[in-house]
Amino acid sequence: MASFQEFREIISEFVKEKRKRKINGVVLILDEVTSVDDWWKVVKFHVDKGEFSKDVIVISGSSSLGISKSVERFPGRRGLGKEVLVLPLSFPQFVEVKGYRPEEVLSDSALTVSLFDEYKIKGGFPKSINEHKELKKR
């Protein structure tokens, strides 16, 4: 995990290199950025300086609360883009993906418990629900 200082240096070097090469319109993906405390301050600083005005920044992380709270710190700074929030499936959505109708599950307590136990283990993430080969068995 990078520290705030390391993250700031990485982004600053990225901006310098982009300027040096006269590159416009990049897609910058900041995956798991919520693991860096106050990461948004670095991004906001560069956005406010206009250094990402023609770029797309994709922010992702395991903490949806950390991302959604940080988005509030960027009012009026989305340019032509939009916010796309991807959350795990809810239990009713999980039930439907598994091929059941919610009313069918509610009428069968054993099925409800079984599916909910599976949901607790797999969560609402498509790769785990579909038992994707990239995922390790525990």
Secondary structure, 3 states (H helix, E strand, C coil): CCCHHHHHHHHHHHHHHHHHCCCCCCEEEECCHHHCCCHHHHHHHHHHCCCCCCCEEEECCCCHHHHHHHHCCCCCCCCCCCCCCCCCCCHHHHHHHCCCCHHHHHCCHHHHHHHHHHHHHHCCCHHHHCCCCCCCCC
